[in-house]
Amino acid sequence: MVAVVLIIIGGVYVFKTLTKDDNLGTATSQETTTTPKNAEADIRPDVIQISLNPVGIFTGTATATRTFVNGKFTHTVTANTNAPAEGKFYEGWLVIKTPELKFLSTGKMTKQTDGTYTLSYSSDTDQSAYNSVIITEETEANGLDGKPETHVFDGSF
């Protein structure tokens, strides 16, 4: 009789232990499937993101985004590339290729502490008709003169 009681108690103990481990396993798998908080996870579904391709002798990687929400157009570029040549800087452009070629300067790119180059452009006008992005290397002495010079990166939305 005592043996039967011990077997029952042992069985209950083993059952509870296995059930407890299963619950922990479920909790652990839920934790591992949680999306980490990072830049990609922060991009909203209304943001269009593209990769830009290096042109000619230039190397590196670059991405561009755009969105038009609540009457505000926003465009960003992040490039990981070499520094521009002496006396030069990088400038961003939004481009319409057809029916007539049009360039809209989005400004001078800024070098960040991590070595990347970034720009952020915003407008109260929807600039989504500009469906291409170009990054150029410009002559510092000419400043932001509205005339694109040497293409460094390009891509299309």
Secondary structure, DSSP 8 states (H G I E B T S, - for coil): -HHHHHHHHHHHHHHHHHHHHHHHHHHHHHHHTS---SHHHHS-TT-EEEEEEE-TT---EEEEEEEEETTEEEEEEEEE-----TTEEEEEEEEE-SSS-EEEEEEE-EE-TTS-EEEEEEESS--TT--EEEEEEEEGGG-S-S---EEEEEEE-
